Amino acid sequence: MSTQSSAPTDAPLTPAGSALQEFLRSLAQRNASPHTIKAYRSDLAEFVLFVGPEELKAIDHLLIRAFLGQLYERGLGKASVARALSSIRSLFKWMGREHRIESNPALLVAAPKLPKRLPRVPTMEEMNSVLDAGMPEEAAFAARDRLILELLYGCGIRNSELTGINVEDLHLRQGLILVRGKGKKQRLVPFGDSAQIALREYLPQRARLLEQHQRLGESALLVNLRGSRLTSRSVGRIVKAIAVAGGLPSEVHPHTLRHAFGTHMLEEGADLRAIQELLGHERLSTTQRYTQLTTRQVLDVYDKTHPRAK
């Protein structure tokens, strides 16, 4: 069944209106979903009316800014304005490919700065529940997958740092791992007894797997079932599957466990600068974002202890 019927034909017959009609038809021809086409139509129809009969080459960044300003005046939030600008950029990008304009004026318009929202962090109880329950049936390599969770949550390392660990980076006696962070910066990260146990269980299984696939020279700590270095994308899938099986939200990903590491240490009284060092943050301000996640705890303490709060 053709999707061309999804493209509207009711845009005004102005240069911008005609361009919008053809842009939506091109989306339909590329099998864009009706939902996508509807969203573009909704976002761009108002813009077409705003620019009126202007020739396409006469629509500049100042006119686009004026349109966005009108959206703000109507009370639209930053997210809605950002989406409108994104749609306008897509329309002009298509017009550029069609050689209707020489440059994309929408690229000269800065997108609204949206507030950074940290993901909901699992509680300590939730994390312990997942880790103590044992690996679910979804775990293709249970010993390895347990180690992944123990290192992400127990060390607070990034996904890319995790997959970059080599066996020679382990200092088992000292309980330390050499981690390569952003900008090729290295740091030593401690790991606890739970990760130590997980390593002792996993390493012999890894050795047998590499011997089976004749890959004894593989240096990667974490390998897939073929004996090759595990990718960050695979780690993401593994974490999500285990988290969901353990009752955590489906949006959990490796970075969520890094947030949990920093948040839980802060809640237990760890010094912010120590957490900064462990996480490998260059700026303390980055680490301070974790304090947003413990506001409720601070309020609880205030309500219970301050004489003027009662």
N, C-alpha and C positions, 0 to 999 in steps of 0.2 A: 504494500500500500504506500503510495507516495506521501511524503511529509510536506509537499509544497503547499498544501492547503493550510498548513500552520502559519504561513507567512501572511501578514495582513496586507491589505491593499487600500487602506483608508487613510494613509498619511497624506497631508496636503501636497498639492502639485507645485511645490517650490523646489529649488535646487536641492535643499537639504532633505525635503520630504521625499523626493524621487530617489535620492541616494539611500535613504533609510529603507524604502521599499526593496530596492535591489540588494541591499546588504542583508536584509532578512530572508530574501529568496535564496541568496547564496548560502546562508546558514542552513536552510531547509535542504538545499541540494547536497550539502555536506553531511546530511543526516543528523543535524543537531536536534536535540530533543525538543518537543513542543514547549516544555517548561522553560528551556533556555531561550527559545525564540520569544516566548511571552514576556520573559524578564527584560530582554533587550528592547522589545517594543514599548513596554511600560516606562523604562528609564529614558528612552530616546525620544518618545513622542512629545514630551514637554519641551525638550531641547529644540526640536524642529519648530515648534510653535514659537518658542522664544526668539530664535534667530530670524524667523519670518522669511522674506523674499531675498535675503542676502545671498550673493553668489558664494560658492564654496570657497574660493580663494580669498574672499573677504572675511571669512570667519577666522578670527585670530584668538590668541590666548586671552586677550582682554575681554572679549565677548564671552568666552567660556567661563572666565572668572566671574563675570557679571551674572551669568546664569546660576552658578553655584552660590553666589551671594544671595540671589533671590530664594534659593532653596533654604538657606540658613534663616532668612527673614520669615519664611513660612513655618519655621520651627522644626525643620528636619534635623536629625542628629548627624554626628560626624560619620557614622557608619553608612547611613543612607546617601550622604553627599559623596563619600568615597566611592560607593558603588556606582553612582551616576557618572562620576568622572571616569571610572574604569570603562563603562559602556561607551562613553564619548571617545575615549582613546581607541577602543576596538573599532568603532565606526570609522574614525579617521585613518587608522592603520589599514583597514580594508580599502578605503578610498586611495590611499597611497599605492597599494599594490595594483589597483586598477588605473593608476596614472591620472587620477582626477585632481590630485593636489601634489604639490612638490614636497611639502613637509607636514608633519603632524603637530599642529599648534597645541594640542592637548598635552603633549609631553612637556611643555613649558609651564604647565600649571601644577603646582605642588599638591599632592594629596593630603587631606586632613590627617593630622597625627592622631591615631587611635590609641586609647589607653591599653597598655600591655596587661593582659590578664593571665595570671598564673593559673595553671590547672589545679583542680581539686586534688589535694594530696591525701593518699590513704593514711589512715591513722596507724599508730604503732601496733595497735591490736589487730588491725586488718592485715598489715604486712606480716606480722608474726603468724597469723592464722594461715596465710598462703604458704609461707616458708616451712611451717611445722607440719603441714598436712601431707607432705610428700608430693611428688610430681604426678599430675593427672595422666590419663590415657593419651591426651593430646601431645604429650612430650615424646618426640621421636627418639631422643637420646637423653634419658632422664638424668644421668649423672652430669652431663654437660649443661643441661638446661637449669639444673639446680645451681650449678656454679655461676651461670650467667646472672641469675637473680641475686645470689649472695654477693657477687662483686659489684653489680650496679647499685644495689641498696646498701651493701656493707662498706663500700669504698667511695660512693658518690661520683664515680667516674662517668665520662661521656661515652655514648655508644661507640663513637669512632676510636676513642682511647681503648675501650674494651677489646674491640676486634683487632687493634694494633699490637696487643700484648704478645710477646714471644715467650717461649718457655724459659729462655735464659734471663728474662726480666724478673723472674720469681726469686725472691730471697726468703725461702721457706723458714729457715731458722730464725731470722729476724722478724718474720711476719710482715714483710714489705714487698711492694711491687713497684718496679720502675715504669712510670706511665709517661707517654709522649703526648703532650697537650697541644693546644693551638700555638701556631707560630713555632713549631718544633721545640717548644719548651718542655723540659723534662722535670719530673718531680717524683719523689718517693711517697707512696701512699700505703698506710698500714692497713692490714686486714685482720679480722678477728678469728676466734676459734671456729665459728660456723663456716667461714670461708676456707679455713685450714682443713677442716673435715671434708668439705666438698672437693677440695683440690686432691686430697689423698685418695678419694674414691674415683675421681675422674681420670687422673693422670695414667694409671695402669690401663684403663679402658681405651684411652687415647692411643697409647703405645701399641696395643693389640690391633686397633683399627688401622693405624698407619702401616704396621707390618703386613696386615692383610692386603692393603692396597699398594704395597711396595712404595711407600712415601715416607721412609724413615728420615729423610732429610728435611721434612716440613718443620719450620720453626714456630708456626703459629700456635698459640696456646689453645684457642678455640677452633675446632675444625668441624666440617660437615661430615655426613656419613660416607662421603667419597674420599675423605682425607685432605680436603682443601681448606684454606682459611675461610672461616665463617664471615659472611658479609654483614654490614650494618642493617641492611634490609631484612635479612633472615633473623637477626636478633630481635628486630621490631616485631616480626610475626610471632616469634617464640614467646616473647614477653606478653604480648596481647592475649595469646591463646591460654597461657597459664593463668594470667590475671583474671580473665573472664571465667575460666573453670573454677577459680578460687573465690568467685563472687564479687570481684572488683569491677568497676565500670569499664565498658568496652573502649573508652578513650585512653586507657592507661597505655603508656609507651615507655621506652627506656628512659627518656628524660624525666618522666614522672617519678621514677625511682631515685633519680639524682636530686630532684626537689624534695622528695621524702627524706633522703639522707640529711640534707641541710636543715630542713624544718625540724625534724625530730631531735637532732643534736642541739639546735637552738632552744627547743622546748625543754630539754634536759639540762640547760644551763651552760652549754659550751660557749666559749668566747667567740665573738663574731670574726675576729682576725684569724683564729685557729681554723674556723670553718672556711674562711677565704683561702687559706693555704691548702687545705685538703681538697677543695673544689678546683683549685687552680685558677681562681678569678684574678685578673690583673688589677681590677679596681674593687675597693671595698663597697662602693655603691652598688655593684652588681650583687654582691652577697647580701646587702641590706634589703634587697627585694624580698628575701625570705621572711623578714620581719612582718611583712604584710599578712603572712599566713598564720601568724600567732596572735593577731589582734584580739580574737575572742578569748584566748587564754589570759591576756593582759587585763581585759575588762573583767573577767571573772575574779582575778586576783584583787583588782581595785574594789570591786563590789563587796568582796568578803573582808577586806582588811582596812580600807580607809574609813575613818570615823565619820566623814561627811558624806559618804556614799550610802549610808544606811538611813 
